[in-house]
Amino acid sequence: DLELHLKRCQQLSVTVLTDHQDLSNTELKTITSSRAPQQYRIRAKLRTYKPQKLHQSVKLHCSKCNSLQEVPDRDDFDFILHGSAGTAPNTELHNTSWYESVTWTTQEQKQRKIAIHFVKHDEMLQHPEDTLLMIEGGTLKEIWKLTKRFKCVIPVRSTEDDLELLDLSAPFLLQGNVKYYGCKQCSTPKPMKNLSSIAAEQQPSWEPIEIAQVLGIELLQYVFIMKFTLIDETGPLNAYIFDY
């Protein structure tokens, strides 16, 4: 448990934080006045670390514009889904040459119309574990149920001419327990008909990178970021972790 380990490190008077046995210890003031990149072995105390809650260390990073953003929470996604559920699916867009559509109306007091579009391969539906589907009007709970059975789920809405992605504040793709996001600044979302090029491949794999590419999405990557403040008798040093 990293969080417990960090707290223990704070309680120790001296902690070895790097392990270059061939190097002698270097004072922190020497490191701060040196030019990077270089390797050092230090002995220092951990004064603070940020963020204090470990889950806050996970961010979304765009390798194109180098931006960092918070991972949207469940409520954000739920709000966007409720907004899109207010628009009834356009039945003229159902059952095309590359997907098969199923629709129904919920029995709850505020009835919703839901449409699920199952992408076909060679005019046939694939096995559920190989299938990509698009859903209109679904709730978060309904979408999570689908991700447990089908390989990929894409929340969409109808326009007059085609199906399109929701606001990029929502994940554009869900695969198992993983939600994939696109960069709002660098993405140029394309209509869902562009997915037909993958469906036409000999063995569609429905990999997130390929899906993002054909839909004009600059894929955001999950990164782990932390900041440590280290001290010795010569002064402080800020150290950062940034890793995919």
C-alpha positions in Angstrom: 0.0 0.0 0.0 1.8 3.1 -1.3 -0.2 5.5 0.9 0.8 3.7 4.1 4.4 3.4 2.9 4.5 7.2 2.3 3.3 7.9 5.8 5.9 5.6 7.3 8.6 7.4 5.3 7.5 10.7 6.8 7.9 9.2 10.3 11.5 8.1 9.6 14.3 10.5 10.3 16.3 9.4 7.2 15.1 7.4 4.2 17.1 6.1 1.3 15.0 7.1 -1.7 17.2 6.0 -4.6 19.6 3.1 -4.9 22.7 3.9 -6.9 25.2 1.9 -4.8 28.1 3.0 -7.0 27.5 6.6 -6.2 28.3 8.5 -3.1 25.6 10.6 -1.3 24.9 14.0 -2.8 23.6 17.0 -0.8 20.3 18.4 -2.1 21.7 21.9 -2.5 24.3 20.4 -5.0 21.5 18.8 -7.0 19.4 22.0 -7.2 22.3 23.9 -8.5 23.3 21.3 -11.1 22.2 20.9 -14.7 20.0 18.0 -15.7 20.1 15.2 -16.6 22.3 13.5 -14.0 22.1 10.6 -11.6 22.5 11.0 -7.9 22.2 8.9 -4.7 20.6 10.9 -1.9 19.7 10.5 1.8 16.8 12.7 2.7 13.7 13.0 4.7 10.2 13.1 3.1 8.6 16.3 4.3 5.3 16.2 2.3 3.7 14.5 -0.7 0.8 15.5 -2.9 -1.9 14.6 -3.6 -2.7 13.3 -0.1 -5.3 10.9 -1.5 -3.8 8.4 -3.8 -6.7 8.1 -6.3 -6.2 11.9 -7.0 -2.8 11.0 -8.5 -4.5 9.5 -11.6 -4.9 12.1 -14.4 -5.6 12.1 -18.1 -2.8 13.2 -20.4 -2.9 14.3 -24.0 0.4 13.5 -25.7 -0.4 16.0 -28.6 -1.0 19.2 -26.6 0.6 17.9 -23.4 -2.4 18.9 -21.3 -3.4 17.3 -18.1 -6.9 17.0 -16.8 -8.9 15.4 -14.0 -10.6 12.1 -14.6 -14.4 12.9 -14.8 -16.4 11.4 -12.1 -19.4 9.1 -12.3 -21.8 12.0 -11.8 -20.5 13.9 -14.8 -21.0 10.9 -17.0 -24.5 10.3 -15.6 -25.5 14.0 -16.2 -24.4 13.8 -19.9 -26.3 10.5 -20.4 -29.5 12.0 -18.9 -29.2 14.9 -21.2 -28.9 12.8 -24.3 -31.8 10.5 -23.2 -34.2 13.4 -23.7 -33.8 13.0 -27.5 -35.6 10.1 -29.0 -33.6 7.8 -31.3 -33.9 8.6 -35.0 -35.5 5.4 -36.5 -34.4 6.4 -40.0 -30.8 5.6 -38.9 -31.6 2.0 -37.8 -30.6 -1.3 -39.4 -28.0 -0.2 -41.9 -25.7 -2.3 -43.9 -23.1 -2.4 -41.1 -25.1 -2.5 -37.9 -28.4 -4.1 -36.7 -30.7 -2.1 -34.3 -32.9 -3.0 -31.5 -35.2 -0.5 -29.7 -37.6 -0.6 -26.7 -39.4 1.8 -24.3 -38.7 1.6 -20.6 -41.5 0.8 -18.2 -40.6 3.5 -15.7 -42.8 6.5 -15.0 -40.7 8.8 -17.2 -40.5 6.5 -20.2 -37.2 6.5 -22.2 -36.6 5.2 -25.7 -33.4 3.1 -25.9 -31.7 2.0 -29.1 -28.8 -0.4 -29.3 -26.9 -0.8 -32.6 -24.9 -4.0 -32.9 -22.1 -3.6 -35.5 -21.9 -6.5 -38.0 -19.1 -8.2 -39.7 -19.6 -9.8 -43.2 -23.3 -9.0 -42.6 -23.3 -11.2 -39.5 -23.4 -10.4 -35.8 -20.2 -11.3 -34.0 -20.0 -13.2 -30.7 -20.8 -10.9 -27.8 -17.1 -11.0 -26.6 -16.1 -9.7 -30.0 -18.9 -7.2 -30.6 -18.9 -3.4 -30.6 -22.3 -1.8 -30.0 -23.6 1.7 -29.8 -26.3 2.8 -27.4 -28.7 5.7 -27.4 -30.7 6.7 -24.3 -29.1 4.3 -21.9 -28.4 5.0 -18.2 -25.0 4.5 -16.5 -26.3 1.3 -14.9 -27.5 -0.1 -18.2 -24.3 0.7 -20.0 -22.2 -1.0 -17.3 -24.4 -4.1 -17.7 -23.6 -4.2 -21.4 -19.8 -3.8 -20.9 -19.9 -7.0 -18.8 -21.1 -9.0 -21.8 -19.9 -7.2 -24.9 -16.4 -6.2 -25.9 -16.9 -2.4 -26.6 -19.7 0.0 -25.9 -20.0 3.5 -27.4 -22.6 5.9 -26.1 -24.1 7.9 -29.0 -27.0 10.1 -30.0 -29.0 10.7 -33.2 -28.7 13.5 -35.6 -30.7 13.9 -38.8 -28.0 12.3 -40.9 -26.0 9.9 -38.6 -25.1 8.8 -35.1 -22.6 10.8 -33.3 -20.5 10.8 -30.1 -21.7 12.5 -26.9 -19.8 15.5 -25.4 -16.2 14.5 -24.9 -16.5 15.1 -21.2 -18.0 11.6 -21.3 -16.0 8.6 -22.3 -16.3 7.9 -26.0 -15.7 4.2 -25.5 -16.1 1.7 -22.7 -14.3 -1.6 -22.7 -14.7 -3.8 -19.6 -14.0 -1.6 -16.6 -12.0 0.9 -18.5 -13.4 4.2 -19.8 -11.6 5.9 -22.7 -11.6 9.7 -23.1 -10.7 12.0 -25.9 -9.0 15.4 -25.8 -11.5 18.2 -26.4 -8.8 20.5 -27.7 -7.2 18.1 -30.2 -10.1 15.9 -31.3 -12.2 16.5 -34.4 -15.1 14.0 -33.8 -16.4 12.2 -37.0 -19.7 10.5 -37.6 -20.1 6.9 -36.4 -20.3 5.6 -40.0 -16.5 5.8 -40.0 -16.5 2.7 -37.8 -17.7 0.7 -40.9 -14.2 0.7 -42.2 -13.1 -1.3 -39.1 -16.1 -3.6 -39.4 -15.1 -4.4 -43.0 -11.6 -5.6 -41.9 -10.9 -9.4 -42.1 -10.8 -9.7 -38.3 -12.0 -6.6 -36.5 -10.2 -6.3 -33.2 -11.9 -3.2 -32.0 -8.8 -1.8 -30.4 -9.3 1.6 -28.7 -6.4 3.2 -30.6 -7.9 2.2 -33.9 -11.4 3.2 -32.9 -10.1 6.6 -31.8 -8.3 7.1 -35.0 -11.2 6.5 -37.3 -13.5 8.6 -35.1 -11.1 11.6 -35.2 -10.4 11.3 -31.4 -7.0 12.2 -29.9 -6.9 9.5 -27.2 -6.1 10.6 -23.6 -3.9 8.3 -21.6 -4.2 7.6 -17.9 -1.1 8.8 -16.0 0.1 8.6 -12.4 1.5 11.8 -11.0 2.9 12.6 -7.5 5.0 15.4 -6.1 7.4 14.8 -3.1 9.2 17.4 -1.1 12.5 16.0 0.2 14.8 17.7 2.8 18.2 17.3 4.2 20.4 19.7 6.2 21.2 21.7 3.1 17.7 22.4 1.9 14.6 21.2 0.1 14.1 19.4 -3.2 10.9 18.8 -5.1 10.7 15.4 -6.9 8.0 14.4 -9.3 6.7 11.0 -10.5 5.0 10.9 -14.0 4.3 7.5 -15.4 1.8 5.8 -17.7 
